[in-house]
Amino acid sequence: MNVSAQMRASKLSEGVISAISVGAFFILIGTIFVLAQPNSLWDSIVNFFSSFTVRSVPGTDIYLPAPSNTAVHGVLYTAAFQFCLGLGVLQILLLMIRLAVRSPLSKTAETVGNLVFWFGAAYLIMLFLNAAPSLTQWFMFWASLLIMLGLSFFARGMVLLPRRK
């Protein structure tokens, strides 16, 4: 196979992976809205963002946005957990496909980083937001999510590390 044919096959593979990813994303969103019944997830989202005020981070003089009552948004926190878990599972499937079709290393590294982030975010939601979180837990969640973002970039870099010569 010449270089041109390899590039075409690679672009086709990436297009298929993108289509699978987008399709699975929409299926996931629809499934989460169905699973939230009999509660209205849309109303929960609107109520969540409507309740935002500027709150003091406990023990500091720093003020950041937070819901006026962090403990009343259980339906939304559950949906966010399901969303993160679903995207984590999707990343595993995409990683298997990428390895099977020998996607470029940069795309594989991106998928590994995404996998770490989404499963990490699901864990953090379960840890901090699952049972009527306090304001302190709310801000601990966001600080931990920043750490998880850093870990996902680290994982991506570790996959790319052997490529560097």
PyMOL commands that place a pseudoatom at each C-alpha (Angstrom):
pseudoatom trace, name=CA, resn=MET, resi=1, chain=A, elem=C, hetatm=0, pos=[0.000, 0.000, 0.000]
pseudoatom trace, name=CA, resn=ASN, resi=2, chain=A, elem=C, hetatm=0, pos=[1.453, 3.352, -0.981]
pseudoatom trace, name=CA, resn=VAL, resi=3, chain=A, elem=C, hetatm=0, pos=[1.554, 6.429, 1.263]
pseudoatom trace, name=CA, resn=SER, resi=4, chain=A, elem=C, hetatm=0, pos=[-1.486, 8.040, -0.381]
pseudoatom trace, name=CA, resn=ALA, resi=5, chain=A, elem=C, hetatm=0, pos=[-3.614, 4.933, 0.132]
pseudoatom trace, name=CA, resn=GLN, resi=6, chain=A, elem=C, hetatm=0, pos=[-2.472, 4.688, 3.764]
pseudoatom trace, name=CA, resn=MET, resi=7, chain=A, elem=C, hetatm=0, pos=[-3.452, 8.317, 4.392]
pseudoatom trace, name=CA, resn=ARG, resi=8, chain=A, elem=C, hetatm=0, pos=[-6.883, 7.735, 2.834]
pseudoatom trace, name=CA, resn=ALA, resi=9, chain=A, elem=C, hetatm=0, pos=[-7.417, 4.626, 4.974]
pseudoatom trace, name=CA, resn=SER, resi=10, chain=A, elem=C, hetatm=0, pos=[-6.322, 6.534, 8.081]
pseudoatom trace, name=CA, resn=LYS, resi=11, chain=A, elem=C, hetatm=0, pos=[-8.709, 9.424, 7.346]
pseudoatom trace, name=CA, resn=LEU, resi=12, chain=A, elem=C, hetatm=0, pos=[-11.531, 6.954, 6.730]
pseudoatom trace, name=CA, resn=SER, resi=13, chain=A, elem=C, hetatm=0, pos=[-10.801, 5.183, 10.030]
pseudoatom trace, name=CA, resn=GLU, resi=14, chain=A, elem=C, hetatm=0, pos=[-10.741, 8.489, 11.912]
pseudoatom trace, name=CA, resn=GLY, resi=15, chain=A, elem=C, hetatm=0, pos=[-14.025, 9.486, 10.248]
pseudoatom trace, name=CA, resn=VAL, resi=16, chain=A, elem=C, hetatm=0, pos=[-15.650, 6.237, 11.353]
pseudoatom trace, name=CA, resn=ILE, resi=17, chain=A, elem=C, hetatm=0, pos=[-14.316, 6.687, 14.890]
pseudoatom trace, name=CA, resn=SER, resi=18, chain=A, elem=C, hetatm=0, pos=[-15.687, 10.247, 14.959]
pseudoatom trace, name=CA, resn=ALA, resi=19, chain=A, elem=C, hetatm=0, pos=[-19.099, 9.071, 13.744]
pseudoatom trace, name=CA, resn=ILE, resi=20, chain=A, elem=C, hetatm=0, pos=[-19.197, 6.343, 16.408]
pseudoatom trace, name=CA, resn=SER, resi=21, chain=A, elem=C, hetatm=0, pos=[-18.180, 8.876, 19.046]
pseudoatom trace, name=CA, resn=VAL, resi=22, chain=A, elem=C, hetatm=0, pos=[-20.831, 11.450, 18.096]
pseudoatom trace, name=CA, resn=GLY, resi=23, chain=A, elem=C, hetatm=0, pos=[-23.548, 8.813, 17.778]
pseudoatom trace, name=CA, resn=ALA, resi=24, chain=A, elem=C, hetatm=0, pos=[-22.698, 7.307, 21.155]
pseudoatom trace, name=CA, resn=PHE, resi=25, chain=A, elem=C, hetatm=0, pos=[-22.689, 10.796, 22.718]
pseudoatom trace, name=CA, resn=PHE, resi=26, chain=A, elem=C, hetatm=0, pos=[-26.261, 11.463, 21.548]
pseudoatom trace, name=CA, resn=ILE, resi=27, chain=A, elem=C, hetatm=0, pos=[-27.392, 8.007, 22.684]
pseudoatom trace, name=CA, resn=LEU, resi=28, chain=A, elem=C, hetatm=0, pos=[-25.822, 8.698, 26.089]
pseudoatom trace, name=CA, resn=ILE, resi=29, chain=A, elem=C, hetatm=0, pos=[-27.553, 12.078, 26.459]
pseudoatom trace, name=CA, resn=GLY, resi=30, chain=A, elem=C, hetatm=0, pos=[-30.934, 10.574, 25.525]
pseudoatom trace, name=CA, resn=THR, resi=31, chain=A, elem=C, hetatm=0, pos=[-30.442, 7.638, 27.879]
pseudoatom trace, name=CA, resn=ILE, resi=32, chain=A, elem=C, hetatm=0, pos=[-29.571, 9.911, 30.798]
pseudoatom trace, name=CA, resn=PHE, resi=33, chain=A, elem=C, hetatm=0, pos=[-32.695, 12.016, 30.238]
pseudoatom trace, name=CA, resn=VAL, resi=34, chain=A, elem=C, hetatm=0, pos=[-34.798, 8.821, 30.192]
pseudoatom trace, name=CA, resn=LEU, resi=35, chain=A, elem=C, hetatm=0, pos=[-33.103, 7.416, 33.321]
pseudoatom trace, name=CA, resn=ALA, resi=36, chain=A, elem=C, hetatm=0, pos=[-33.802, 10.652, 35.222]
pseudoatom trace, name=CA, resn=GLN, resi=37, chain=A, elem=C, hetatm=0, pos=[-37.561, 10.032, 35.012]
pseudoatom trace, name=CA, resn=PRO, resi=38, chain=A, elem=C, hetatm=0, pos=[-39.912, 10.669, 36.782]
pseudoatom trace, name=CA, resn=ASN, resi=39, chain=A, elem=C, hetatm=0, pos=[-37.912, 13.814, 37.562]
pseudoatom trace, name=CA, resn=SER, resi=40, chain=A, elem=C, hetatm=0, pos=[-37.401, 16.368, 34.837]
pseudoatom trace, name=CA, resn=LEU, resi=41, chain=A, elem=C, hetatm=0, pos=[-33.685, 16.582, 34.208]
pseudoatom trace, name=CA, resn=TRP, resi=42, chain=A, elem=C, hetatm=0, pos=[-34.198, 19.755, 32.204]
pseudoatom trace, name=CA, resn=ASP, resi=43, chain=A, elem=C, hetatm=0, pos=[-35.947, 21.421, 35.169]
pseudoatom trace, name=CA, resn=SER, resi=44, chain=A, elem=C, hetatm=0, pos=[-33.130, 20.217, 37.437]
pseudoatom trace, name=CA, resn=ILE, resi=45, chain=A, elem=C, hetatm=0, pos=[-30.552, 21.825, 35.142]
pseudoatom trace, name=CA, resn=VAL, resi=46, chain=A, elem=C, hetatm=0, pos=[-32.474, 25.111, 35.035]
pseudoatom trace, name=CA, resn=ASN, resi=47, chain=A, elem=C, hetatm=0, pos=[-32.961, 25.122, 38.831]
pseudoatom trace, name=CA, resn=PHE, resi=48, chain=A, elem=C, hetatm=0, pos=[-29.278, 24.343, 39.370]
pseudoatom trace, name=CA, resn=PHE, resi=49, chain=A, elem=C, hetatm=0, pos=[-28.011, 27.270, 37.315]
pseudoatom trace, name=CA, resn=SER, resi=50, chain=A, elem=C, hetatm=0, pos=[-30.752, 29.604, 38.581]
pseudoatom trace, name=CA, resn=SER, resi=51, chain=A, elem=C, hetatm=0, pos=[-29.619, 28.986, 42.149]
pseudoatom trace, name=CA, resn=PHE, resi=52, chain=A, elem=C, hetatm=0, pos=[-26.045, 30.184, 41.587]
pseudoatom trace, name=CA, resn=THR, resi=53, chain=A, elem=C, hetatm=0, pos=[-24.744, 32.964, 43.789]
pseudoatom trace, name=CA, resn=VAL, resi=54, chain=A, elem=C, hetatm=0, pos=[-21.287, 34.152, 44.758]
pseudoatom trace, name=CA, resn=ARG, resi=55, chain=A, elem=C, hetatm=0, pos=[-20.255, 32.274, 47.896]
pseudoatom trace, name=CA, resn=SER, resi=56, chain=A, elem=C, hetatm=0, pos=[-17.230, 32.442, 50.138]
pseudoatom trace, name=CA, resn=VAL, resi=57, chain=A, elem=C, hetatm=0, pos=[-14.918, 29.442, 49.931]
pseudoatom trace, name=CA, resn=PRO, resi=58, chain=A, elem=C, hetatm=0, pos=[-14.946, 28.144, 53.534]
pseudoatom trace, name=CA, resn=GLY, resi=59, chain=A, elem=C, hetatm=0, pos=[-11.910, 29.275, 55.515]
pseudoatom trace, name=CA, resn=THR, resi=60, chain=A, elem=C, hetatm=0, pos=[-10.812, 31.876, 52.937]
pseudoatom trace, name=CA, resn=ASP, resi=61, chain=A, elem=C, hetatm=0, pos=[-11.618, 35.357, 51.710]
pseudoatom trace, name=CA, resn=ILE, resi=62, chain=A, elem=C, hetatm=0, pos=[-12.117, 34.003, 48.178]
pseudoatom trace, name=CA, resn=TYR, resi=63, chain=A, elem=C, hetatm=0, pos=[-15.562, 34.270, 46.585]
pseudoatom trace, name=CA, resn=LEU, resi=64, chain=A, elem=C, hetatm=0, pos=[-16.621, 31.944, 43.773]
pseudoatom trace, name=CA, resn=PRO, resi=65, chain=A, elem=C, hetatm=0, pos=[-19.908, 30.962, 42.118]
pseudoatom trace, name=CA, resn=ALA, resi=66, chain=A, elem=C, hetatm=0, pos=[-21.797, 28.099, 43.766]
pseudoatom trace, name=CA, resn=PRO, resi=67, chain=A, elem=C, hetatm=0, pos=[-25.427, 27.013, 44.157]
pseudoatom trace, name=CA, resn=SER, resi=68, chain=A, elem=C, hetatm=0, pos=[-27.207, 28.697, 47.058]
pseudoatom trace, name=CA, resn=ASN, resi=69, chain=A, elem=C, hetatm=0, pos=[-27.936, 25.210, 48.442]
pseudoatom trace, name=CA, resn=THR, resi=70, chain=A, elem=C, hetatm=0, pos=[-25.494, 22.586, 47.174]
pseudoatom trace, name=CA, resn=ALA, resi=71, chain=A, elem=C, hetatm=0, pos=[-27.436, 19.709, 48.736]
pseudoatom trace, name=CA, resn=VAL, resi=72, chain=A, elem=C, hetatm=0, pos=[-30.684, 19.935, 46.729]
pseudoatom trace, name=CA, resn=HIS, resi=73, chain=A, elem=C, hetatm=0, pos=[-29.413, 18.979, 43.275]
pseudoatom trace, name=CA, resn=GLY, resi=74, chain=A, elem=C, hetatm=0, pos=[-29.195, 15.202, 43.654]
pseudoatom trace, name=CA, resn=VAL, resi=75, chain=A, elem=C, hetatm=0, pos=[-30.963, 14.467, 40.357]
pseudoatom trace, name=CA, resn=LEU, resi=76, chain=A, elem=C, hetatm=0, pos=[-28.444, 16.576, 38.458]
pseudoatom trace, name=CA, resn=TYR, resi=77, chain=A, elem=C, hetatm=0, pos=[-25.453, 15.104, 40.306]
pseudoatom trace, name=CA, resn=THR, resi=78, chain=A, elem=C, hetatm=0, pos=[-26.686, 11.586, 39.500]
pseudoatom trace, name=CA, resn=ALA, resi=79, chain=A, elem=C, hetatm=0, pos=[-27.104, 12.519, 35.839]
pseudoatom trace, name=CA, resn=ALA, resi=80, chain=A, elem=C, hetatm=0, pos=[-23.603, 14.039, 35.792]
pseudoatom trace, name=CA, resn=PHE, resi=81, chain=A, elem=C, hetatm=0, pos=[-22.203, 10.822, 37.306]
pseudoatom trace, name=CA, resn=GLN, resi=82, chain=A, elem=C, hetatm=0, pos=[-23.976, 8.720, 34.675]
pseudoatom trace, name=CA, resn=PHE, resi=83, chain=A, elem=C, hetatm=0, pos=[-22.739, 11.032, 31.917]
pseudoatom trace, name=CA, resn=CYS, resi=84, chain=A, elem=C, hetatm=0, pos=[-19.114, 10.819, 33.064]
pseudoatom trace, name=CA, resn=LEU, resi=85, chain=A, elem=C, hetatm=0, pos=[-19.316, 7.061, 33.498]
pseudoatom trace, name=CA, resn=GLY, resi=86, chain=A, elem=C, hetatm=0, pos=[-20.880, 6.676, 30.052]
pseudoatom trace, name=CA, resn=LEU, resi=87, chain=A, elem=C, hetatm=0, pos=[-18.180, 8.796, 28.433]
pseudoatom trace, name=CA, resn=GLY, resi=88, chain=A, elem=C, hetatm=0, pos=[-15.535, 6.761, 30.252]
pseudoatom trace, name=CA, resn=VAL, resi=89, chain=A, elem=C, hetatm=0, pos=[-16.963, 3.538, 28.820]
pseudoatom trace, name=CA, resn=LEU, resi=90, chain=A, elem=C, hetatm=0, pos=[-17.105, 5.186, 25.385]
pseudoatom trace, name=CA, resn=GLN, resi=91, chain=A, elem=C, hetatm=0, pos=[-13.423, 6.086, 25.687]
pseudoatom trace, name=CA, resn=ILE, resi=92, chain=A, elem=C, hetatm=0, pos=[-12.583, 2.434, 26.407]
pseudoatom trace, name=CA, resn=LEU, resi=93, chain=A, elem=C, hetatm=0, pos=[-14.451, 1.388, 23.255]
pseudoatom trace, name=CA, resn=LEU, resi=94, chain=A, elem=C, hetatm=0, pos=[-12.757, 4.112, 21.213]
pseudoatom trace, name=CA, resn=LEU, resi=95, chain=A, elem=C, hetatm=0, pos=[-9.361, 3.087, 22.570]
pseudoatom trace, name=CA, resn=MET, resi=96, chain=A, elem=C, hetatm=0, pos=[-9.958, -0.521, 21.514]
pseudoatom trace, name=CA, resn=ILE, resi=97, chain=A, elem=C, hetatm=0, pos=[-10.984, 0.646, 18.036]
pseudoatom trace, name=CA, resn=ARG, resi=98, chain=A, elem=C, hetatm=0, pos=[-7.987, 2.976, 17.793]
pseudoatom trace, name=CA, resn=LEU, resi=99, chain=A, elem=C, hetatm=0, pos=[-5.611, 0.172, 18.744]
pseudoatom trace, name=CA, resn=ALA, resi=100, chain=A, elem=C, hetatm=0, pos=[-7.281, -2.211, 16.268]
pseudoatom trace, name=CA, resn=VAL, resi=101, chain=A, elem=C, hetatm=0, pos=[-7.051, 0.206, 13.318]
pseudoatom trace, name=CA, resn=ARG, resi=102, chain=A, elem=C, hetatm=0, pos=[-3.644, 1.542, 14.395]
pseudoatom trace, name=CA, resn=SER, resi=103, chain=A, elem=C, hetatm=0, pos=[-4.729, 5.160, 14.770]
pseudoatom trace, name=CA, resn=PRO, resi=104, chain=A, elem=C, hetatm=0, pos=[-2.006, 7.796, 15.049]
pseudoatom trace, name=CA, resn=LEU, resi=105, chain=A, elem=C, hetatm=0, pos=[-0.305, 7.799, 18.436]
pseudoatom trace, name=CA, resn=SER, resi=106, chain=A, elem=C, hetatm=0, pos=[-1.511, 11.343, 19.140]
pseudoatom trace, name=CA, resn=LYS, resi=107, chain=A, elem=C, hetatm=0, pos=[-5.157, 10.253, 18.764]
pseudoatom trace, name=CA, resn=THR, resi=108, chain=A, elem=C, hetatm=0, pos=[-4.583, 7.203, 20.964]
pseudoatom trace, name=CA, resn=ALA, resi=109, chain=A, elem=C, hetatm=0, pos=[-2.918, 9.392, 23.603]
pseudoatom trace, name=CA, resn=GLU, resi=110, chain=A, elem=C, hetatm=0, pos=[-5.857, 11.802, 23.476]
pseudoatom trace, name=CA, resn=THR, resi=111, chain=A, elem=C, hetatm=0, pos=[-8.276, 8.925, 24.049]
pseudoatom trace, name=CA, resn=VAL, resi=112, chain=A, elem=C, hetatm=0, pos=[-6.241, 7.643, 27.022]
pseudoatom trace, name=CA, resn=GLY, resi=113, chain=A, elem=C, hetatm=0, pos=[-6.259, 11.136, 28.548]
pseudoatom trace, name=CA, resn=ASN, resi=114, chain=A, elem=C, hetatm=0, pos=[-10.018, 11.413, 28.015]
pseudoatom trace, name=CA, resn=LEU, resi=115, chain=A, elem=C, hetatm=0, pos=[-10.529, 7.998, 29.598]
pseudoatom trace, name=CA, resn=VAL, resi=116, chain=A, elem=C, hetatm=0, pos=[-8.610, 9.044, 32.712]
pseudoatom trace, name=CA, resn=PHE, resi=117, chain=A, elem=C, hetatm=0, pos=[-10.541, 12.318, 32.951]
pseudoatom trace, name=CA, resn=TRP, resi=118, chain=A, elem=C, hetatm=0, pos=[-14.070, 10.915, 32.530]
pseudoatom trace, name=CA, resn=PHE, resi=119, chain=A, elem=C, hetatm=0, pos=[-13.642, 7.974, 34.905]
pseudoatom trace, name=CA, resn=GLY, resi=120, chain=A, elem=C, hetatm=0, pos=[-11.884, 10.286, 37.355]
pseudoatom trace, name=CA, resn=ALA, resi=121, chain=A, elem=C, hetatm=0, pos=[-14.704, 12.824, 37.148]
pseudoatom trace, name=CA, resn=ALA, resi=122, chain=A, elem=C, hetatm=0, pos=[-17.274, 10.072, 37.761]
pseudoatom trace, name=CA, resn=TYR, resi=123, chain=A, elem=C, hetatm=0, pos=[-15.334, 8.961, 40.835]
pseudoatom trace, name=CA, resn=LEU, resi=124, chain=A, elem=C, hetatm=0, pos=[-15.120, 12.541, 42.140]
pseudoatom trace, name=CA, resn=ILE, resi=125, chain=A, elem=C, hetatm=0, pos=[-18.855, 13.101, 41.672]
pseudoatom trace, name=CA, resn=MET, resi=126, chain=A, elem=C, hetatm=0, pos=[-19.520, 9.908, 43.599]
pseudoatom trace, name=CA, resn=LEU, resi=127, chain=A, elem=C, hetatm=0, pos=[-17.031, 10.936, 46.295]
pseudoatom trace, name=CA, resn=PHE, resi=128, chain=A, elem=C, hetatm=0, pos=[-18.031, 14.574, 46.827]
pseudoatom trace, name=CA, resn=LEU, resi=129, chain=A, elem=C, hetatm=0, pos=[-21.521, 15.177, 45.403]
pseudoatom trace, name=CA, resn=ASN, resi=130, chain=A, elem=C, hetatm=0, pos=[-23.332, 11.891, 45.952]
pseudoatom trace, name=CA, resn=ALA, resi=131, chain=A, elem=C, hetatm=0, pos=[-24.907, 12.521, 49.354]
pseudoatom trace, name=CA, resn=ALA, resi=132, chain=A, elem=C, hetatm=0, pos=[-26.111, 16.107, 49.902]
pseudoatom trace, name=CA, resn=PRO, resi=133, chain=A, elem=C, hetatm=0, pos=[-22.758, 17.898, 49.634]
pseudoatom trace, name=CA, resn=SER, resi=134, chain=A, elem=C, hetatm=0, pos=[-21.797, 20.780, 51.869]
pseudoatom trace, name=CA, resn=LEU, resi=135, chain=A, elem=C, hetatm=0, pos=[-20.325, 23.978, 50.477]
pseudoatom trace, name=CA, resn=THR, resi=136, chain=A, elem=C, hetatm=0, pos=[-16.861, 22.737, 51.464]
pseudoatom trace, name=CA, resn=GLN, resi=137, chain=A, elem=C, hetatm=0, pos=[-17.399, 19.485, 49.546]
pseudoatom trace, name=CA, resn=TRP, resi=138, chain=A, elem=C, hetatm=0, pos=[-18.645, 21.476, 46.548]
pseudoatom trace, name=CA, resn=PHE, resi=139, chain=A, elem=C, hetatm=0, pos=[-15.404, 23.438, 46.342]
pseudoatom trace, name=CA, resn=MET, resi=140, chain=A, elem=C, hetatm=0, pos=[-13.322, 20.328, 47.118]
pseudoatom trace, name=CA, resn=PHE, resi=141, chain=A, elem=C, hetatm=0, pos=[-14.974, 18.664, 44.124]
pseudoatom trace, name=CA, resn=TRP, resi=142, chain=A, elem=C, hetatm=0, pos=[-13.921, 21.472, 41.782]
pseudoatom trace, name=CA, resn=ALA, resi=143, chain=A, elem=C, hetatm=0, pos=[-10.362, 21.553, 43.127]
pseudoatom trace, name=CA, resn=SER, resi=144, chain=A, elem=C, hetatm=0, pos=[-10.143, 17.779, 42.718]
pseudoatom trace, name=CA, resn=LEU, resi=145, chain=A, elem=C, hetatm=0, pos=[-11.512, 18.043, 39.180]
pseudoatom trace, name=CA, resn=LEU, resi=146, chain=A, elem=C, hetatm=0, pos=[-8.616, 20.365, 38.323]
pseudoatom trace, name=CA, resn=ILE, resi=147, chain=A, elem=C, hetatm=0, pos=[-6.223, 17.741, 39.685]
pseudoatom trace, name=CA, resn=MET, resi=148, chain=A, elem=C, hetatm=0, pos=[-7.981, 15.121, 37.539]
pseudoatom trace, name=CA, resn=LEU, resi=149, chain=A, elem=C, hetatm=0, pos=[-7.533, 17.347, 34.494]
pseudoatom trace, name=CA, resn=GLY, resi=150, chain=A, elem=C, hetatm=0, pos=[-3.814, 17.479, 35.246]
pseudoatom trace, name=CA, resn=LEU, resi=151, chain=A, elem=C, hetatm=0, pos=[-3.703, 13.691, 35.632]
pseudoatom trace, name=CA, resn=SER, resi=152, chain=A, elem=C, hetatm=0, pos=[-5.402, 13.263, 32.262]
pseudoatom trace, name=CA, resn=PHE, resi=153, chain=A, elem=C, hetatm=0, pos=[-2.776, 15.461, 30.581]
pseudoatom trace, name=CA, resn=PHE, resi=154, chain=A, elem=C, hetatm=0, pos=[-0.077, 13.473, 32.384]
pseudoatom trace, name=CA, resn=ALA, resi=155, chain=A, elem=C, hetatm=0, pos=[-1.551, 10.183, 31.100]
pseudoatom trace, name=CA, resn=ARG, resi=156, chain=A, elem=C, hetatm=0, pos=[-1.653, 11.609, 27.582]
pseudoatom trace, name=CA, resn=GLY, resi=157, chain=A, elem=C, hetatm=0, pos=[1.978, 12.634, 27.883]
pseudoatom trace, name=CA, resn=MET, resi=158, chain=A, elem=C, hetatm=0, pos=[3.004, 9.199, 29.147]
pseudoatom trace, name=CA, resn=VAL, resi=159, chain=A, elem=C, hetatm=0, pos=[1.484, 7.607, 26.037]
pseudoatom trace, name=CA, resn=LEU, resi=160, chain=A, elem=C, hetatm=0, pos=[3.339, 10.085, 23.815]
pseudoatom trace, name=CA, resn=LEU, resi=161, chain=A, elem=C, hetatm=0, pos=[6.638, 9.746, 25.698]
pseudoatom trace, name=CA, resn=PRO, resi=162, chain=A, elem=C, hetatm=0, pos=[8.007, 6.708, 23.778]
pseudoatom trace, name=CA, resn=ARG, resi=163, chain=A, elem=C, hetatm=0, pos=[7.483, 8.605, 20.509]
pseudoatom trace, name=CA, resn=ARG, resi=164, chain=A, elem=C, hetatm=0, pos=[10.042, 11.256, 21.498]
pseudoatom trace, name=CA, resn=LYS, resi=165, chain=A, elem=C, hetatm=0, pos=[13.539, 10.398, 20.261]
for i in range(1, 165): cmd.bond("trace and resi %d" % i, "trace and resi %d" % (i + 1))
show_as sticks, trace
zoom trace
